[in-house]
């Protein structure tokens, strides 16, 4: 299990970004004068939740036994971890800028564009941001401009659209100021009344063999498994389907390339391999 613990260390980066603001998933909207300002979609429309696949240290003996007994959960966790590394390493700055927007008040410009202007810290470095939102009929257009003193100014790191209630929309992220090419497209849907949501990250890197690959995360009302990932590796043409219970943590995984069949492979509430019911 030690190798899993080490592998999941990057998960803490995103967690620290959220904890530093004191807000994991703020309600839609900024602060202050937002009576007519567009509502910022919540953080869950921008960041996939990987927390159910973290694992605590259990000591050397239990870790050794755990690796042998938790191959199904371990494969599922590792599959999610690969995408989490990509997102953690590359999205630290835009994630921090987005989360901090909820702590600031918007102002309305003469051109009808609302702006949230503020400073934030990402990877220990101070940045400044301007999130712009403009209502266009039934939709809102968003643009995030980020600056870092002495390095880049007003880099349009991501843009997006959402409906007025933030129940559906998309974000498009560029790689970084040194490589301002399309990187990730995010699409999402939310239904607060039903307590369901989904979010998909798709690789849109031009000329990449993995262009079109994605990870999809959904919270549903299904029983017994009310959460799932689908991971598609475009270059290898391989798919991993993972389902689990958010309450009890038992679940199952299917991957023909890994297991040599199209059956689910299960784990129990202790994350130990078991025969599927």
Secondary structure, 3 states (H helix, E strand, C coil): CHHHHHHHHHHHHHHHHHHHHCCCCCCCCCECCCCCCCCCCCHHHCCCCCHHHCCCCCCHHHHHHHHHHCHHHHHHHHHHHHHHHHHHHHHHHHHHHHHHHHHCECEECCCCCEEEEEEEEECCEEEEEEEEEEEECCEEEEEEEEEECCCEEEEEEEEEEEECCCCEEEEEEEEECCEEEEEEEEEEEEECCCCEEEEEEEECCCCCCCCCCEEEEEECCCCCCCEEEEEEECCCCEEEEEEECCCCCCEEEECHHHHCCCCCEEECCCCCEECCC
